[in-house]
Amino acid sequence: MARKCVYCGRDVNDDRSMEICDICGEKVLGRKMFGAIKTQTDEARDKGDLCSTNMAPDFLSEKLKI
Ligand SMILES: [Zn+2]
């Protein structure tokens, strides 16, 4: 099942734990920050800490006050 970016609706890679595409992620967070969060969430998912992939956008929205 293809997932969509929460900002622009573009398809997001299935191997990503966040539902945010590279373009929006870098625009909203900045390249460095987005890269760091991407790494963190992917690592957490790989370890099994991230129960739901839906948690990532909520976490970001709260952080960014969107
Ligand atoms: Zn997007």
N, CA, C, O and the ligand as a Tripos MOL2 file, in Angstrom:
@<TRIPOS>MOLECULE
protein
  265   263    67     0     0
PROTEIN
NO_CHARGES

@<TRIPOS>ATOM
      1 N           0.8520   -1.2030    0.0000 N.3       1 MET1
      2 CA          0.0000    0.0000    0.0000 C.3       1 MET1
      3 C           0.8830    1.2460    0.0000 C.2       1 MET1
      4 O           1.7050    1.4240    0.8990 O.2       1 MET1
      5 N           0.7220    2.0760   -0.9680 N.am      2 ALA2
      6 CA          1.5300    3.2950   -1.0500 C.3       2 ALA2
      7 C           1.0390    4.3100   -0.0330 C.2       2 ALA2
      8 O          -0.1630    4.4630    0.1880 O.2       2 ALA2
      9 N           1.9690    4.9850    0.5670 N.am      3 ARG3
     10 CA          1.5950    6.0190    1.5210 C.3       3 ARG3
     11 C           1.8250    7.3900    0.8990 C.2       3 ARG3
     12 O           2.6290    7.5530   -0.0180 O.2       3 ARG3
     13 N           1.0910    8.3760    1.4300 N.am      4 LYS4
     14 CA          1.1730    9.7210    0.8590 C.3       4 LYS4
     15 C           1.7880   10.6900    1.8630 C.2       4 LYS4
     16 O           1.6350   10.5480    3.0770 O.2       4 LYS4
     17 N           2.4760   11.6620    1.3230 N.am      5 CYS5
     18 CA          3.0210   12.7370    2.1500 C.3       5 CYS5
     19 C           1.8570   13.4890    2.8150 C.2       5 CYS5
     20 O           0.8650   13.8030    2.1580 O.2       5 CYS5
     21 N           1.9820   13.7720    4.1100 N.am      6 VAL6
     22 CA          0.8940   14.4570    4.8240 C.3       6 VAL6
     23 C           0.7590   15.9190    4.3850 C.2       6 VAL6
     24 O          -0.2680   16.5470    4.6400 O.2       6 VAL6
     25 N           1.7700   16.4530    3.7380 N.am      7 TYR7
     26 CA          1.7380   17.8570    3.3200 C.3       7 TYR7
     27 C           1.2760   18.0460    1.8920 C.2       7 TYR7
     28 O           0.4220   18.8900    1.6190 O.2       7 TYR7
     29 N           1.8390   17.2570    0.9650 N.am      8 CYS8
     30 CA          1.5470   17.5020   -0.4520 C.3       8 CYS8
     31 C           0.8270   16.3460   -1.1300 C.2       8 CYS8
     32 O           0.3700   16.4900   -2.2630 O.2       8 CYS8
     33 N           0.7150   15.1910   -0.4550 N.am      9 GLY9
     34 CA         -0.0010   14.0710   -1.0470 C.3       9 GLY9
     35 C           0.8170   13.2530   -2.0240 C.2       9 GLY9
     36 O           0.3110   12.3180   -2.6440 O.2       9 GLY9
     37 N           2.0970   13.6150   -2.1600 N.am     10 ARG10
     38 CA          2.9760   12.8440   -3.0250 C.3      10 ARG10
     39 C           3.2200   11.4620   -2.4100 C.2      10 ARG10
     40 O           3.1630   11.3030   -1.1910 O.2      10 ARG10
     41 N           3.4860   10.4840   -3.2400 N.am     11 ASP11
     42 CA          3.7960    9.1530   -2.7170 C.3      11 ASP11
     43 C           5.0960    9.1780   -1.9190 C.2      11 ASP11
     44 O           6.0760    9.8170   -2.3020 O.2      11 ASP11
     45 N           5.0700    8.4680   -0.8090 N.am     12 VAL12
     46 CA          6.2500    8.3820    0.0480 C.3      12 VAL12
     47 C           6.7690    6.9560   -0.0010 C.2      12 VAL12
     48 O           5.9900    6.0040   -0.0590 O.2      12 VAL12
     49 N           8.0850    6.8130    0.0220 N.am     13 ASN13
     50 CA          8.6830    5.4820    0.0230 C.3      13 ASN13
     51 C           8.1380    4.6350    1.1610 C.2      13 ASN13
     52 O           7.9750    5.1170    2.2820 O.2      13 ASN13
     53 N           7.8620    3.3900    0.8730 N.am     14 ASP14
     54 CA          7.3240    2.4870    1.8780 C.3      14 ASP14
     55 C           8.3160    2.1900    2.9900 C.2      14 ASP14
     56 O           7.9250    1.8170    4.0960 O.2      14 ASP14
     57 N           9.5860    2.3540    2.6990 N.am     15 ASP15
     58 CA         10.5910    2.0340    3.7140 C.3      15 ASP15
     59 C          10.8080    3.1900    4.6930 C.2      15 ASP15
     60 O          11.6650    3.1080    5.5730 O.2      15 ASP15
     61 N          10.0420    4.2480    4.5400 N.am     16 ARG16
     62 CA         10.1700    5.3920    5.4460 C.3      16 ARG16
     63 C           9.1260    5.2950    6.5540 C.2      16 ARG16
     64 O           7.9780    4.9310    6.3000 O.2      16 ARG16
     65 N           9.5190    5.6160    7.7670 N.am     17 SER17
     66 CA          8.5830    5.5290    8.8830 C.3      17 SER17
     67 C           7.7310    6.7870    8.9950 C.2      17 SER17
     68 O           6.6900    6.7690    9.6520 O.2      17 SER17
     69 N           8.1570    7.8760    8.3640 N.am     18 MET18
     70 CA          7.3780    9.1140    8.3870 C.3      18 MET18
     71 C           6.5930    9.2690    7.1000 C.2      18 MET18
     72 O           7.0480    8.8540    6.0340 O.2      18 MET18
     73 N           5.4170    9.8650    7.1950 N.am     19 GLU19
     74 CA          4.6180   10.1000    5.9940 C.3      19 GLU19
     75 C           4.8650   11.5160    5.4850 C.2      19 GLU19
     76 O           3.9450   12.3210    5.3460 O.2      19 GLU19
     77 N           6.1180   11.7860    5.2180 N.am     20 ILE20
     78 CA          6.5130   13.0910    4.7020 C.3      20 ILE20
     79 C           7.5530   12.8680    3.6120 C.2      20 ILE20
     80 O           8.5160   12.1280    3.8100 O.2      20 ILE20
     81 N           7.3590   13.5070    2.4640 N.am     21 CYS21
     82 CA          8.3120   13.3210    1.3780 C.3      21 CYS21
     83 C           9.5700   14.1560    1.6170 C.2      21 CYS21
     84 O           9.5870   15.0380    2.4750 O.2      21 CYS21
     85 N          10.6010   13.8730    0.8640 N.am     22 ASP22
     86 CA         11.8710   14.5820    1.0340 C.3      22 ASP22
     87 C          11.7140   16.0820    0.8240 C.2      22 ASP22
     88 O          12.3050   16.8850    1.5470 O.2      22 ASP22
     89 N          10.9170   16.4520   -0.1660 N.am     23 ILE23
     90 CA         10.7700   17.8650   -0.5200 C.3      23 ILE23
     91 C          10.1170   18.6530    0.6180 C.2      23 ILE23
     92 O          10.6160   19.7060    1.0140 O.2      23 ILE23
     93 N           9.0040   18.1400    1.1410 N.am     24 CYS24
     94 CA          8.3230   18.8290    2.2240 C.3      24 CYS24
     95 C           9.1370   18.7640    3.5130 C.2      24 CYS24
     96 O           9.2040   19.7360    4.2660 O.2      24 CYS24
     97 N           9.7430   17.6340    3.7540 N.am     25 GLY25
     98 CA         10.5530   17.4760    4.9630 C.3      25 GLY25
     99 C          11.6670   18.5060    5.0210 C.2      25 GLY25
    100 O          11.9130   19.1150    6.0620 O.2      25 GLY25
    101 N          12.3280   18.6900    3.9100 N.am     26 GLU26
    102 CA         13.4370   19.6490    3.8760 C.3      26 GLU26
    103 C          12.9290   21.0780    3.9140 C.2      26 GLU26
    104 O          13.5820   21.9610    4.4700 O.2      26 GLU26
    105 N          11.7690   21.3060    3.3270 N.am     27 LYS27
    106 CA         11.1930   22.6510    3.3030 C.3      27 LYS27
    107 C          10.7380   23.0560    4.7060 C.2      27 LYS27
    108 O          10.9630   24.1830    5.1450 O.2      27 LYS27
    109 N          10.0930   22.1130    5.4010 N.am     28 VAL28
    110 CA          9.5120   22.4120    6.7040 C.3      28 VAL28
    111 C          10.5580   22.3770    7.8150 C.2      28 VAL28
    112 O          10.5860   23.2470    8.6850 O.2      28 VAL28
    113 N          11.4040   21.3730    7.7740 N.am     29 LEU29
    114 CA         12.3420   21.1490    8.8790 C.3      29 LEU29
    115 C          13.7660   21.6170    8.5800 C.2      29 LEU29
    116 O          14.5550   21.8630    9.4930 O.2      29 LEU29
    117 N          14.0760   21.7330    7.3210 N.am     30 GLY30
    118 CA         15.4710   21.9570    6.9490 C.3      30 GLY30
    119 C          16.1210   20.6130    6.6990 C.2      30 GLY30
    120 O          15.7700   19.6100    7.3200 O.2      30 GLY30
    121 N          17.0610   20.6070    5.7930 N.am     31 ARG31
    122 CA         17.6730   19.3510    5.3600 C.3      31 ARG31
    123 C          18.3220   18.5940    6.5220 C.2      31 ARG31
    124 O          18.1720   17.3790    6.6540 O.2      31 ARG31
    125 N          19.0410   19.3360    7.3510 N.am     32 LYS32
    126 CA         19.7910   18.7000    8.4310 C.3      32 LYS32
    127 C          18.8570   18.0760    9.4660 C.2      32 LYS32
    128 O          19.0370   16.9270    9.8710 O.2      32 LYS32
    129 N          17.8610   18.8500    9.8850 N.am     33 MET33
    130 CA         16.9000   18.4060   10.8920 C.3      33 MET33
    131 C          16.0780   17.2370   10.3590 C.2      33 MET33
    132 O          15.8580   16.2500   11.0610 O.2      33 MET33
    133 N          15.6320   17.3560    9.1250 N.am     34 PHE34
    134 CA         14.8280   16.2990    8.5260 C.3      34 PHE34
    135 C          15.6320   15.0070    8.4480 C.2      34 PHE34
    136 O          15.1180   13.9260    8.7380 O.2      34 PHE34
    137 N          16.8890   15.1280    8.0560 N.am     35 GLY35
    138 CA         17.7480   13.9580    7.9720 C.3      35 GLY35
    139 C          17.9170   13.2900    9.3210 C.2      35 GLY35
    140 O          17.9160   12.0640    9.4270 O.2      35 GLY35
    141 N          18.0650   14.1180   10.3630 N.am     36 ALA36
    142 CA         18.2510   13.5900   11.7130 C.3      36 ALA36
    143 C          17.0010   12.8640   12.1950 C.2      36 ALA36
    144 O          17.0860   11.7720   12.7560 O.2      36 ALA36
    145 N          15.8480   13.4710   11.9760 N.am     37 ILE37
    146 CA         14.5800   12.8630   12.4080 C.3      37 ILE37
    147 C          14.3090   11.5940   11.6240 C.2      37 ILE37
    148 O          13.8490   10.5950   12.1750 O.2      37 ILE37
    149 N          14.5970   11.6430   10.3450 N.am     38 LYS38
    150 CA         14.4050   10.4760    9.4790 C.3      38 LYS38
    151 C          15.2270    9.2960   10.0030 C.2      38 LYS38
    152 O          14.7420    8.1680   10.0870 O.2      38 LYS38
    153 N          16.4590    9.5810   10.3460 N.am     39 THR39
    154 CA         17.3390    8.5350   10.8660 C.3      39 THR39
    155 C          16.8190    8.0000   12.1900 C.2      39 THR39
    156 O          16.7900    6.7900   12.4120 O.2      39 THR39
    157 N          16.4090    8.9070   13.0660 N.am     40 GLN40
    158 CA         15.9110    8.5050   14.3880 C.3      40 GLN40
    159 C          14.6640    7.6440   14.2950 C.2      40 GLN40
    160 O          14.5770    6.5920   14.9280 O.2      40 GLN40
    161 N          13.6970    8.0940   13.5010 N.am     41 THR41
    162 CA         12.4420    7.3470   13.4060 C.3      41 THR41
    163 C          12.6470    6.0050   12.7110 C.2      41 THR41
    164 O          12.0130    5.0090   13.0600 O.2      41 THR41
    165 N          13.5420    5.9930   11.7240 N.am     42 ASP42
    166 CA         13.8090    4.7310   11.0380 C.3      42 ASP42
    167 C          14.5130    3.7440   11.9760 C.2      42 ASP42
    168 O          14.2280    2.5470   11.9560 O.2      42 ASP42
    169 N          15.4230    4.2550   12.7860 N.am     43 GLU43
    170 CA         16.1150    3.3870   13.7400 C.3      43 GLU43
    171 C          15.1440    2.8620   14.7860 C.2      43 GLU43
    172 O          15.1780    1.6840   15.1430 O.2      43 GLU43
    173 N          14.2740    3.7480   15.2770 N.am     44 ALA44
    174 CA         13.2880    3.3500   16.2820 C.3      44 ALA44
    175 C          12.3670    2.2700   15.7320 C.2      44 ALA44
    176 O          12.0380    1.3000   16.4150 O.2      44 ALA44
    177 N          11.9630    2.4600   14.4870 N.am     45 ARG45
    178 CA         11.0920    1.4730   13.8540 C.3      45 ARG45
    179 C          11.8070    0.1400   13.7100 C.2      45 ARG45
    180 O          11.2340   -0.9170   13.9730 O.2      45 ARG45
    181 N          13.0570    0.2000   13.2910 N.am     46 ASP46
    182 CA         13.8160   -1.0350   13.1050 C.3      46 ASP46
    183 C          14.0000   -1.7860   14.4120 C.2      46 ASP46
    184 O          14.0610   -3.0160   14.4230 O.2      46 ASP46
    185 N          14.0900   -1.0530   15.5110 N.am     47 LYS47
    186 CA         14.2370   -1.6840   16.8200 C.3      47 LYS47
    187 C          12.8900   -2.1250   17.3760 C.2      47 LYS47
    188 O          12.8250   -2.8760   18.3500 O.2      47 LYS47
    189 N          11.8110   -1.6500   16.7490 N.am     48 GLY48
    190 CA         10.4810   -2.0210   17.2130 C.3      48 GLY48
    191 C           9.9220   -1.0700   18.2540 C.2      48 GLY48
    192 O           8.9100   -1.3750   18.8850 O.2      48 GLY48
    193 N          10.5630    0.0830   18.4480 N.am     49 ASP49
    194 CA         10.0830    1.0580   19.4300 C.3      49 ASP49
    195 C           8.8760    1.8240   18.9250 C.2      49 ASP49
    196 O           8.0440    2.2900   19.7030 O.2      49 ASP49
    197 N           8.7960    1.9450   17.6170 N.am     50 LEU50
    198 CA          7.7300    2.7350   17.0220 C.3      50 LEU50
    199 C           6.5650    1.8010   16.6840 C.2      50 LEU50
    200 O           6.5910    1.1140   15.6630 O.2      50 LEU50
    201 N           5.5550    1.7820   17.5370 N.am     51 CYS51
    202 CA          4.4410    0.8480   17.3490 C.3      51 CYS51
    203 C           3.6350    1.2200   16.1200 C.2      51 CYS51
    204 O           3.2950    0.3630   15.3050 O.2      51 CYS51
    205 N           3.3290    2.5090   15.9910 N.am     52 SER52
    206 CA          2.4890    2.9590   14.9020 C.3      52 SER52
    207 C           3.2230    3.9760   14.0510 C.2      52 SER52
    208 O           3.8240    4.9090   14.5850 O.2      52 SER52
    209 N           3.1860    3.8160   12.7490 N.am     53 THR53
    210 CA          3.8240    4.7750   11.8600 C.3      53 THR53
    211 C           3.0690    6.0920   11.8600 C.2      53 THR53
    212 O           3.6070    7.1080   11.4210 O.2      53 THR53
    213 N           1.8340    6.0970   12.3440 N.am     54 ASN54
    214 CA          1.0580    7.3250   12.3900 C.3      54 ASN54
    215 C           1.5490    8.2800   13.4620 C.2      54 ASN54
    216 O           1.1590    9.4460   13.5050 O.2      54 ASN54
    217 N           2.3960    7.7730   14.3130 N.am     55 MET55
    218 CA          2.8960    8.6010   15.4050 C.3      55 MET55
    219 C           3.8220    9.7100   14.9030 C.2      55 MET55
    220 O           3.8730   10.7940   15.4830 O.2      55 MET55
    221 N           4.5390    9.4360   13.8410 N.am     56 ALA56
    222 CA          5.5400   10.3880   13.3670 C.3      56 ALA56
    223 C           4.9550   11.7500   12.9530 C.2      56 ALA56
    224 O           5.4490   12.7790   13.4120 O.2      56 ALA56
    225 N           3.9340   11.7860   12.1110 N.am     57 PRO57
    226 CA          3.3780   13.0940   11.7280 C.3      57 PRO57
    227 C           2.7860   13.8610   12.9150 C.2      57 PRO57
    228 O           2.9000   15.0850   12.9740 O.2      57 PRO57
    229 N           2.1610   13.1600   13.8520 N.am     58 ASP58
    230 CA          1.6130   13.8270   15.0380 C.3      58 ASP58
    231 C           2.7300   14.4670   15.8360 C.2      58 ASP58
    232 O           2.6320   15.6090   16.2850 O.2      58 ASP58
    233 N           3.7680   13.7160   15.9940 N.am     59 PHE59
    234 CA          4.9370   14.2000   16.7160 C.3      59 PHE59
    235 C           5.4990   15.4530   16.0450 C.2      59 PHE59
    236 O           5.8660   16.4140   16.7200 O.2      59 PHE59
    237 N           5.5630   15.4360   14.7280 N.am     60 LEU60
    238 CA          6.1080   16.5710   13.9980 C.3      60 LEU60
    239 C           5.1670   17.7680   14.0530 C.2      60 LEU60
    240 O           5.6150   18.9030   14.2160 O.2      60 LEU60
    241 N           3.8720   17.5240   13.9180 N.am     61 SER61
    242 CA          2.9090   18.6120   13.9400 C.3      61 SER61
    243 C           2.9610   19.3420   15.2680 C.2      61 SER61
    244 O           2.8900   20.5700   15.3190 O.2      61 SER61
    245 N           3.0840   18.5850   16.3300 N.am     62 GLU62
    246 CA          3.1500   19.1780   17.6530 C.3      62 GLU62
    247 C           4.4230   20.0000   17.8050 C.2      62 GLU62
    248 O           4.4150   21.1060   18.3460 O.2      62 GLU62
    249 N           5.5010   19.4330   17.3190 N.am     63 LYS63
    250 CA          6.7930   20.1030   17.4190 C.3      63 LYS63
    251 C           6.8150   21.3960   16.6150 C.2      63 LYS63
    252 O           7.4060   22.3940   17.0280 O.2      63 LYS63
    253 N           6.1680   21.3600   15.4770 N.am     64 LEU64
    254 CA          6.2130   22.5110   14.5620 C.3      64 LEU64
    255 C           5.0210   23.4420   14.7130 C.2      64 LEU64
    256 O           4.9780   24.5000   14.0850 O.2      64 LEU64
    257 N           4.0610   23.0620   15.5300 N.am     65 LYS65
    258 CA          2.8510   23.8640   15.7540 C.3      65 LYS65
    259 C           2.1130   24.1500   14.4530 C.2      65 LYS65
    260 O           1.7280   25.2840   14.1670 O.2      65 LYS65
    261 N           1.9280   23.0960   13.6810 N.am     66 ILE66
    262 CA          1.2070   23.2500   12.3980 C.3      66 ILE66
    263 C          -0.2810   23.1930   12.6700 C.2      66 ILE66
    264 O          -1.0830   23.3000   11.7430 O.2      66 ILE66
    265 ZN          5.3880   16.3300    0.4550 Zn       67 ZN67
@<TRIPOS>BOND
     1     1     2 1
     2     2     3 1
     3     3     4 2
     4     3     5 am
     5     5     6 1
     6     6     7 1
     7     7     8 2
     8     7     9 am
     9     9    10 1
    10    10    11 1
    11    11    12 2
    12    11    13 am
    13    13    14 1
    14    14    15 1
    15    15    16 2
    16    15    17 am
    17    17    18 1
    18    18    19 1
    19    19    20 2
    20    19    21 am
    21    21    22 1
    22    22    23 1
    23    23    24 2
    24    23    25 am
    25    25    26 1
    26    26    27 1
    27    27    28 2
    28    27    29 am
    29    29    30 1
    30    30    31 1
    31    31    32 2
    32    31    33 am
    33    33    34 1
    34    34    35 1
    35    35    36 2
    36    35    37 am
    37    37    38 1
    38    38    39 1
    39    39    40 2
    40    39    41 am
    41    41    42 1
    42    42    43 1
    43    43    44 2
    44    43    45 am
    45    45    46 1
    46    46    47 1
    47    47    48 2
    48    47    49 am
    49    49    50 1
    50    50    51 1
    51    51    52 2
    52    51    53 am
    53    53    54 1
    54    54    55 1
    55    55    56 2
    56    55    57 am
    57    57    58 1
    58    58    59 1
    59    59    60 2
    60    59    61 am
    61    61    62 1
    62    62    63 1
    63    63    64 2
    64    63    65 am
    65    65    66 1
    66    66    67 1
    67    67    68 2
    68    67    69 am
    69    69    70 1
    70    70    71 1
    71    71    72 2
    72    71    73 am
    73    73    74 1
    74    74    75 1
    75    75    76 2
    76    75    77 am
    77    77    78 1
    78    78    79 1
    79    79    80 2
    80    79    81 am
    81    81    82 1
    82    82    83 1
    83    83    84 2
    84    83    85 am
    85    85    86 1
    86    86    87 1
    87    87    88 2
    88    87    89 am
    89    89    90 1
    90    90    91 1
    91    91    92 2
    92    91    93 am
    93    93    94 1
    94    94    95 1
    95    95    96 2
    96    95    97 am
    97    97    98 1
    98    98    99 1
    99    99   100 2
   100    99   101 am
   101   101   102 1
   102   102   103 1
   103   103   104 2
   104   103   105 am
   105   105   106 1
   106   106   107 1
   107   107   108 2
   108   107   109 am
   109   109   110 1
   110   110   111 1
   111   111   112 2
   112   111   113 am
   113   113   114 1
   114   114   115 1
   115   115   116 2
   116   115   117 am
   117   117   118 1
   118   118   119 1
   119   119   120 2
   120   119   121 am
   121   121   122 1
   122   122   123 1
   123   123   124 2
   124   123   125 am
   125   125   126 1
   126   126   127 1
   127   127   128 2
   128   127   129 am
   129   129   130 1
   130   130   131 1
   131   131   132 2
   132   131   133 am
   133   133   134 1
   134   134   135 1
   135   135   136 2
   136   135   137 am
   137   137   138 1
   138   138   139 1
   139   139   140 2
   140   139   141 am
   141   141   142 1
   142   142   143 1
   143   143   144 2
   144   143   145 am
   145   145   146 1
   146   146   147 1
   147   147   148 2
   148   147   149 am
   149   149   150 1
   150   150   151 1
   151   151   152 2
   152   151   153 am
   153   153   154 1
   154   154   155 1
   155   155   156 2
   156   155   157 am
   157   157   158 1
   158   158   159 1
   159   159   160 2
   160   159   161 am
   161   161   162 1
   162   162   163 1
   163   163   164 2
   164   163   165 am
   165   165   166 1
   166   166   167 1
   167   167   168 2
   168   167   169 am
   169   169   170 1
   170   170   171 1
   171   171   172 2
   172   171   173 am
   173   173   174 1
   174   174   175 1
   175   175   176 2
   176   175   177 am
   177   177   178 1
   178   178   179 1
   179   179   180 2
   180   179   181 am
   181   181   182 1
   182   182   183 1
   183   183   184 2
   184   183   185 am
   185   185   186 1
   186   186   187 1
   187   187   188 2
   188   187   189 am
   189   189   190 1
   190   190   191 1
   191   191   192 2
   192   191   193 am
   193   193   194 1
   194   194   195 1
   195   195   196 2
   196   195   197 am
   197   197   198 1
   198   198   199 1
   199   199   200 2
   200   199   201 am
   201   201   202 1
   202   202   203 1
   203   203   204 2
   204   203   205 am
   205   205   206 1
   206   206   207 1
   207   207   208 2
   208   207   209 am
   209   209   210 1
   210   210   211 1
   211   211   212 2
   212   211   213 am
   213   213   214 1
   214   214   215 1
   215   215   216 2
   216   215   217 am
   217   217   218 1
   218   218   219 1
   219   219   220 2
   220   219   221 am
   221   221   222 1
   222   222   223 1
   223   223   224 2
   224   223   225 am
   225   225   226 1
   226   226   227 1
   227   227   228 2
   228   227   229 am
   229   229   230 1
   230   230   231 1
   231   231   232 2
   232   231   233 am
   233   233   234 1
   234   234   235 1
   235   235   236 2
   236   235   237 am
   237   237   238 1
   238   238   239 1
   239   239   240 2
   240   239   241 am
   241   241   242 1
   242   242   243 1
   243   243   244 2
   244   243   245 am
   245   245   246 1
   246   246   247 1
   247   247   248 2
   248   247   249 am
   249   249   250 1
   250   250   251 1
   251   251   252 2
   252   251   253 am
   253   253   254 1
   254   254   255 1
   255   255   256 2
   256   255   257 am
   257   257   258 1
   258   258   259 1
   259   259   260 2
   260   259   261 am
   261   261   262 1
   262   262   263 1
   263   263   264 2
@<TRIPOS>SUBSTRUCTURE
     1 MET1         2 RESIDUE 1 A MET
     2 ALA2         6 RESIDUE 1 A ALA
     3 ARG3        10 RESIDUE 1 A ARG
     4 LYS4        14 RESIDUE 1 A LYS
     5 CYS5        18 RESIDUE 1 A CYS
     6 VAL6        22 RESIDUE 1 A VAL
     7 TYR7        26 RESIDUE 1 A TYR
     8 CYS8        30 RESIDUE 1 A CYS
     9 GLY9        34 RESIDUE 1 A GLY
    10 ARG10       38 RESIDUE 1 A ARG
    11 ASP11       42 RESIDUE 1 A ASP
    12 VAL12       46 RESIDUE 1 A VAL
    13 ASN13       50 RESIDUE 1 A ASN
    14 ASP14       54 RESIDUE 1 A ASP
    15 ASP15       58 RESIDUE 1 A ASP
    16 ARG16       62 RESIDUE 1 A ARG
    17 SER17       66 RESIDUE 1 A SER
    18 MET18       70 RESIDUE 1 A MET
    19 GLU19       74 RESIDUE 1 A GLU
    20 ILE20       78 RESIDUE 1 A ILE
    21 CYS21       82 RESIDUE 1 A CYS
    22 ASP22       86 RESIDUE 1 A ASP
    23 ILE23       90 RESIDUE 1 A ILE
    24 CYS24       94 RESIDUE 1 A CYS
    25 GLY25       98 RESIDUE 1 A GLY
    26 GLU26      102 RESIDUE 1 A GLU
    27 LYS27      106 RESIDUE 1 A LYS
    28 VAL28      110 RESIDUE 1 A VAL
    29 LEU29      114 RESIDUE 1 A LEU
    30 GLY30      118 RESIDUE 1 A GLY
    31 ARG31      122 RESIDUE 1 A ARG
    32 LYS32      126 RESIDUE 1 A LYS
    33 MET33      130 RESIDUE 1 A MET
    34 PHE34      134 RESIDUE 1 A PHE
    35 GLY35      138 RESIDUE 1 A GLY
    36 ALA36      142 RESIDUE 1 A ALA
    37 ILE37      146 RESIDUE 1 A ILE
    38 LYS38      150 RESIDUE 1 A LYS
    39 THR39      154 RESIDUE 1 A THR
    40 GLN40      158 RESIDUE 1 A GLN
    41 THR41      162 RESIDUE 1 A THR
    42 ASP42      166 RESIDUE 1 A ASP
    43 GLU43      170 RESIDUE 1 A GLU
    44 ALA44      174 RESIDUE 1 A ALA
    45 ARG45      178 RESIDUE 1 A ARG
    46 ASP46      182 RESIDUE 1 A ASP
    47 LYS47      186 RESIDUE 1 A LYS
    48 GLY48      190 RESIDUE 1 A GLY
    49 ASP49      194 RESIDUE 1 A ASP
    50 LEU50      198 RESIDUE 1 A LEU
    51 CYS51      202 RESIDUE 1 A CYS
    52 SER52      206 RESIDUE 1 A SER
    53 THR53      210 RESIDUE 1 A THR
    54 ASN54      214 RESIDUE 1 A ASN
    55 MET55      218 RESIDUE 1 A MET
    56 ALA56      222 RESIDUE 1 A ALA
    57 PRO57      226 RESIDUE 1 A PRO
    58 ASP58      230 RESIDUE 1 A ASP
    59 PHE59      234 RESIDUE 1 A PHE
    60 LEU60      238 RESIDUE 1 A LEU
    61 SER61      242 RESIDUE 1 A SER
    62 GLU62      246 RESIDUE 1 A GLU
    63 LYS63      250 RESIDUE 1 A LYS
    64 LEU64      254 RESIDUE 1 A LEU
    65 LYS65      258 RESIDUE 1 A LYS
    66 ILE66      262 RESIDUE 1 A ILE
    67 ZN67       265 GROUP 0 **** ****
